[in-house]
Amino acid sequence: MHIEFSQAAPGEWKIIQTIAHATWPVTYGQLLPAGQLEYMLDLIYSE
C-alpha cells in the first residue's frame, strides 16, 4: 500500500469540511455528546 500526504489547496477546504461532517458523527457519535461533537467540528474544521 502506498500512502501519500500533501498540503490541501485553499479550494479543497470545503471538501475536507464536508468529509469531516459526514464521518465524525459515524465515528465518534457513540463516544461524544452531540454538543461536544458539533463544538469540535466547528473548532477544528471551521474557516
Long-range contacts (C-beta under 8 A, 24 or more apart in sequence): 13-47, 16-45, 17-45, 17-47, 20-44, 20-45, 21-45
